[in-house]
Amino acid sequence: MKKKVVLVQDNKDILEIMDQVLDDEGFEVTSSLTTEPIEKIDEIEPDVVVIDDHIKGTKKGSKIIKELKSNPETEDISAILTSTSNELPQIAEESKADDFIQKPFDIEHMVDVVKKNAE
């Protein structure tokens, strides 16, 4: 069975590249420029959520991860935060993210981080 990834990014080009690469790697990807898939997380039942800190909407990605990690129903879903911020390691730790991907990123590194967290 394919591992499921919810992918939320702020940049359409990056979203499409990540979606295509993860799809090629055998993941079932639900991608969006909005937080809509997060609102349907109980229907999607992803293994991993990859979310950018600067997504469109009122909440930052780090806040969404913090909310997922403090809800008993979603706390076991692996959450990966992406950002260009130099403070990403600290932001990821504070939001209880399982991992982070610094932008700009190497495609192989991104795949490795997602695979590692989908186990």
Backbone as CSV, one residue per row, in Angstrom:
resi,resn,N_x,N_y,N_z,CA_x,CA_y,CA_z,C_x,C_y,C_z
1,MET,0.837,-1.198,0.000,0.000,0.000,0.000,0.875,1.252,0.000
2,LYS,0.476,2.224,-0.810,1.249,3.456,-0.903,1.153,4.262,0.393
3,LYS,2.269,4.882,0.761,2.253,5.808,1.896,1.634,7.116,1.409
4,LYS,0.841,7.748,2.282,0.136,8.978,1.898,0.852,10.209,2.458
5,VAL,0.983,11.206,1.592,1.617,12.472,1.972,0.653,13.615,1.689
6,VAL,0.458,14.488,2.677,-0.246,15.748,2.450,0.835,16.812,2.315
7,LEU,0.793,17.543,1.207,1.818,18.513,0.866,1.171,19.888,0.742
8,VAL,1.568,20.840,1.597,1.034,22.201,1.534,2.220,23.158,1.419
9,GLN,2.272,23.881,0.301,3.374,24.808,0.049,2.824,26.167,-0.378
10,ASP,3.670,27.190,-0.297,3.252,28.545,-0.651,3.578,28.894,-2.098
11,ASN,4.370,28.060,-2.764,4.843,28.354,-4.107,4.377,27.240,-5.050
12,LYS,3.630,27.624,-6.090,3.034,26.644,-7.003,4.097,25.786,-7.686
13,ASP,5.203,26.398,-8.126,6.255,25.640,-8.817,6.880,24.600,-7.895
14,ILE,7.194,25.005,-6.671,7.790,24.076,-5.704,6.790,22.975,-5.365
15,LEU,5.530,23.346,-5.199,4.481,22.370,-4.907,4.418,21.310,-6.009
16,GLU,4.432,21.768,-7.274,4.327,20.832,-8.401,5.553,19.919,-8.495
17,ILE,6.740,20.478,-8.271,7.965,19.665,-8.319,7.941,18.608,-7.216
18,MET,7.629,19.030,-5.979,7.589,18.096,-4.856,6.535,17.014,-5.088
19,ASP,5.373,17.416,-5.585,4.284,16.479,-5.865,4.751,15.434,-6.879
20,GLN,5.335,15.886,-7.983,5.775,14.971,-9.046,6.849,14.003,-8.549
21,VAL,7.843,14.540,-7.836,8.948,13.709,-7.343,8.432,12.667,-6.350
22,LEU,7.599,13.076,-5.411,7.079,12.133,-4.415,6.151,11.100,-5.064
23,ASP,5.388,11.526,-6.064,4.544,10.591,-6.808,5.419,9.553,-7.525
24,ASP,6.499,10.026,-8.147,7.426,9.118,-8.828,8.084,8.140,-7.857
25,GLU,8.218,8.568,-6.592,8.832,7.720,-5.565,7.819,6.739,-4.955
26,GLY,6.570,6.789,-5.449,5.579,5.819,-5.007,4.650,6.281,-3.900
27,PHE,4.665,7.579,-3.593,3.756,8.101,-2.566,2.423,8.495,-3.205
28,GLU,1.367,8.418,-2.412,0.070,8.961,-2.822,0.026,10.376,-2.249
29,VAL,0.072,11.375,-3.127,0.234,12.766,-2.690,-1.067,13.549,-2.826
30,THR,-1.422,14.249,-1.759,-2.501,15.234,-1.792,-1.815,16.579,-1.621
31,SER,-1.780,17.395,-2.694,-1.038,18.658,-2.604,-1.973,19.848,-2.744
32,SER,-1.553,20.952,-2.111,-2.409,22.132,-2.108,-1.598,23.390,-1.799
33,LEU,-2.089,24.516,-2.301,-1.518,25.814,-1.942,-2.256,26.396,-0.731
34,THR,-3.290,25.691,-0.261,-4.061,26.135,0.908,-4.057,25.019,1.962
35,THR,-4.628,25.315,3.104,-4.667,24.324,4.193,-5.874,23.394,4.091
36,GLU,-6.574,23.420,2.974,-7.772,22.589,2.821,-7.537,21.108,3.162
37,PRO,-6.426,20.481,2.698,-6.229,19.068,3.065,-6.055,18.844,4.569
38,ILE,-5.557,19.851,5.268,-5.379,19.727,6.726,-6.754,19.625,7.391
39,GLU,-7.718,20.377,6.848,-9.073,20.339,7.402,-9.744,18.980,7.157
40,LYS,-9.249,18.235,6.149,-9.826,16.920,5.828,-8.877,15.800,6.239
41,ILE,-8.013,16.062,7.208,-6.953,15.110,7.555,-7.496,13.770,8.037
42,ASP,-8.655,13.797,8.695,-9.225,12.537,9.182,-9.764,11.691,8.032
43,GLU,-10.113,12.321,6.893,-10.563,11.568,5.715,-9.362,11.035,4.922
44,ILE,-8.327,11.870,4.809,-7.152,11.515,4.011,-6.283,10.472,4.727
45,GLU,-6.168,10.608,6.038,-5.338,9.720,6.872,-3.905,9.590,6.329
46,PRO,-3.183,10.712,6.263,-1.819,10.655,5.723,-0.826,10.036,6.705
47,ASP,0.286,9.532,6.154,1.392,9.058,6.980,2.306,10.230,7.338
48,VAL,2.361,11.197,6.426,3.249,12.351,6.599,2.547,13.612,6.106
49,VAL,2.773,14.716,6.833,2.336,16.041,6.389,3.607,16.869,6.173
50,VAL,3.734,17.449,4.972,4.860,18.341,4.674,4.245,19.709,4.424
51,ILE,4.586,20.668,5.285,3.922,21.967,5.207,4.940,23.102,5.322
52,ASP,4.754,24.118,4.495,5.638,25.278,4.552,5.192,26.207,5.670
53,ASP,6.163,26.884,6.285,5.811,27.778,7.392,5.048,29.007,6.904
54,HIS,5.286,29.416,5.658,4.664,30.648,5.152,3.566,30.359,4.136
55,ILE,2.597,29.560,4.543,1.494,29.210,3.652,0.452,30.316,3.637
56,LYS,-0.388,30.274,2.615,-1.467,31.255,2.512,-2.491,30.984,3.610
57,GLY,-3.055,32.056,4.128,-4.063,31.902,5.172,-3.648,32.626,6.443
58,THR,-4.402,32.402,7.485,-4.182,33.145,8.721,-3.170,32.486,9.642
59,LYS,-2.907,31.194,9.439,-1.982,30.472,10.321,-0.704,30.117,9.597
60,LYS,0.389,30.127,10.344,1.658,29.650,9.791,1.679,28.122,9.861
61,GLY,2.523,27.522,9.021,2.657,26.079,9.020,3.083,25.531,10.369
62,SER,3.968,26.273,11.054,4.438,25.814,12.365,3.287,25.746,13.370
63,LYS,2.338,26.681,13.274,1.183,26.662,14.184,0.287,25.458,13.863
64,ILE,0.121,25.164,12.591,-0.702,24.011,12.201,-0.073,22.721,12.710
65,ILE,1.255,22.602,12.576,1.933,21.405,13.084,1.760,21.295,14.593
66,LYS,1.903,22.413,15.275,1.742,22.407,16.739,0.341,21.913,17.116
67,GLU,-0.676,22.357,16.356,-2.051,21.923,16.621,-2.212,20.425,16.337
68,LEU,-1.624,19.953,15.226,-1.707,18.517,14.905,-1.059,17.683,16.008
69,LYS,0.083,18.162,16.504,0.835,17.411,17.514,0.195,17.476,18.897
70,SER,-0.706,18.449,19.117,-1.357,18.503,20.428,-2.744,17.866,20.417
71,ASN,-3.144,17.300,19.276,-4.430,16.610,19.183,-4.169,15.099,19.203
72,PRO,-4.743,14.388,20.177,-4.506,12.942,20.270,-4.841,12.171,18.984
73,GLU,-5.778,12.689,18.189,-6.169,11.992,16.962,-5.143,12.155,15.835
74,THR,-4.342,13.212,15.892,-3.399,13.482,14.799,-1.940,13.525,15.257
75,GLU,-1.686,13.330,16.542,-0.323,13.488,17.060,0.674,12.478,16.492
76,ASP,0.171,11.334,16.004,1.064,10.297,15.481,1.412,10.471,14.004
77,ILE,0.779,11.451,13.341,1.114,11.726,11.938,2.450,12.468,11.918
78,SER,3.400,11.966,11.129,4.691,12.649,11.017,4.488,14.000,10.346
79,ALA,5.130,15.025,10.890,4.988,16.380,10.354,6.360,16.953,10.038
80,ILE,6.500,17.445,8.805,7.757,18.033,8.343,7.492,19.482,7.964
81,LEU,8.276,20.390,8.519,8.137,21.820,8.239,9.179,22.233,7.208
82,THR,8.764,23.029,6.214,9.710,23.557,5.231,9.735,25.075,5.334
83,SER,10.907,25.656,5.053,11.032,27.116,5.103,12.396,27.538,4.585
84,THR,12.492,28.813,4.215,13.791,29.391,3.856,14.453,30.023,5.081
85,SER,13.751,30.088,6.186,14.247,30.754,7.396,15.501,30.088,7.949
86,ASN,16.457,30.906,8.355,17.664,30.385,8.997,17.359,29.831,10.378
87,GLU,16.203,30.204,10.923,15.806,29.734,12.258,14.927,28.485,12.171
88,LEU,14.873,27.858,10.993,13.992,26.696,10.801,14.194,25.583,11.830
89,PRO,15.452,25.175,12.133,15.599,24.106,13.140,14.909,24.436,14.461
90,GLN,15.061,25.683,14.908,14.448,26.119,16.175,12.923,26.181,16.044
91,ILE,12.429,26.729,14.939,10.977,26.827,14.721,10.363,25.429,14.675
92,ALA,11.038,24.510,13.982,10.540,23.134,13.868,10.479,22.468,15.241
93,GLU,11.522,22.678,16.030,11.555,22.077,17.371,10.441,22.644,18.249
94,GLU,10.250,23.961,18.196,9.219,24.604,19.027,7.813,24.153,18.635
95,SER,7.614,23.846,17.350,6.276,23.434,16.901,6.060,21.924,17.057
96,LYS,7.094,21.218,17.543,7.061,19.763,17.733,7.043,19.002,16.399
97,ALA,7.561,19.641,15.334,7.663,18.960,14.036,8.618,17.784,14.180
98,ASP,8.372,16.722,13.430,9.247,15.551,13.477,10.537,15.788,12.711
99,ASP,10.477,16.700,11.741,11.648,16.964,10.914,11.444,18.289,10.193
100,PHE,12.452,18.707,9.441,12.327,19.928,8.654,13.154,19.803,7.382
101,ILE,12.779,20.600,6.383,13.520,20.666,5.127,13.790,22.140,4.842
102,GLN,15.063,22.490,4.858,15.483,23.871,4.596,15.409,24.140,3.096
103,LYS,14.804,25.256,2.724,14.762,25.668,1.313,15.898,26.651,1.042
104,PRO,16.495,26.657,-0.133,16.253,25.712,-1.221,16.802,24.339,-0.839
105,PHE,16.179,23.282,-1.340,16.585,21.938,-0.940,17.023,21.114,-2.144
106,ASP,17.812,20.117,-1.844,18.222,19.126,-2.823,17.088,18.103,-2.915
107,ILE,16.683,17.743,-4.133,15.552,16.820,-4.337,15.757,15.500,-3.582
108,GLU,16.961,14.936,-3.681,17.218,13.650,-3.011,17.081,13.777,-1.491
109,HIS,17.547,14.897,-0.951,17.429,15.118,0.498,15.949,15.189,0.890
110,MET,15.156,15.916,0.111,13.727,16.046,0.398,13.068,14.666,0.401
111,VAL,13.385,13.859,-0.610,12.813,12.510,-0.699,13.235,11.666,0.506
112,ASP,14.518,11.754,0.868,15.029,10.985,2.013,14.314,11.349,3.304
113,VAL,14.103,12.652,3.528,13.446,13.111,4.757,11.992,12.621,4.785
114,VAL,11.299,12.715,3.651,9.907,12.257,3.613,9.842,10.738,3.822
115,LYS,10.707,10.002,3.132,10.721,8.528,3.288,10.994,8.119,4.726
116,LYS,11.987,8.755,5.337,12.367,8.445,6.702,11.180,8.647,7.666
117,ASN,10.417,9.717,7.431,9.308,10.041,8.323,8.021,9.313,7.971
118,ALA,7.990,8.629,6.826,6.788,7.877,6.430,6.833,6.451,6.968
119,GLU,7.986,6.048,7.512,8.146,4.665,8.004,7.193,4.374,9.146
